């Protein structure tokens, strides 16, 4: 009874919020209608995942570079970086519509976004100017080369977003510091110099940004399988042998790095806006970016930084950018380790992401030795026999295949 009552209250709150946000949308278009009409088009940027925030921001950067007469109505969600848009765009190109960066039970931004889209029906002249995601892809000639991934909801192979198309755009439309909002860039550089200028002098700058678990979906569970302590050993090796100083970008992993000489927990910067600006700025200047399979690597990819990913799943996906290095998870079948060639030949669904525990499959994290091999970049090689309907086949990555 209590469960149903809670559900009823939750639905009631969500519906009440929807009505409020719908009215907010109407007021927004009433007050900003002339500004939007003065532009050729507008795009509503809303996605809860940081990786997709980066993707859509980058795609809009391409359009605005070709035609500045476009406006972005921006939502900032909990997993987004509020400073990203300030780096990529001038103020005249953005209206900040709503920000909700707190971890709340109710996804306010999702409700608000749906209500805003519905409120557009009352403004047909404005609605004609919207660039939907479908229109955005069409303008930028999106093509899907028939790449697939395992869909846990439908329990089958399904078509997947073709990140190779995105990789090609990143290569074609190179972003450098000169392409950023210069005011934001100067502020970020000044903050960096004040906090860290002396400490990084004469050092190679590295970033480590391990992934958080963000949902109950099976793919998040699998991508979250890692042992942070093993990455500590890899970072220590680079500090000792390659003259690195590292920034740990994720405060949730501060305890793993707080006592390591040569690692700076970025969370020591208490001002939130400065923290977010430094995240983007350091991603854009580092010599090496290390992570598990996280969307944060896309910022490093935009600036063509060297990327190393450990504990990668699924095997079919790969990583953005040329010549970056990957180490897949350790995968076992009935307690026997499967090596890559065997998976490619005999375990097709597993290769595309289906780790069926009932059949005896198990994913285990990379070991300490494997992570050290990964950062040493020893025995890296390109794999030529990936299935053709995978991103791994299309991408230009190196793999380190452990014999452990």
Beta strands, then each sheet from edge to edge (+ up, - down):
strand 1: 41-45
strand 2: 70-77
strand 3: 94-100
strand 4: 148-151
strand 5: 156-159
strand 6: 204-208
strand 7: 244-248
strand 8: 263-265
strand 9: 288-291
strand 10: 306-312
strand 11: 325-328
strand 12: 330-333
strand 13: 336-338
strand 14: 361-364
strand 15: 380-381
strand 16: 398-400
sheet 1: 1+ 2+ 3+
sheet 2: 4+ 5-
sheet 3: 8+ 7+ 6+ 9+ 10+ 11+ 16+ 15-
sheet 4: 13+ 12- 14+
end
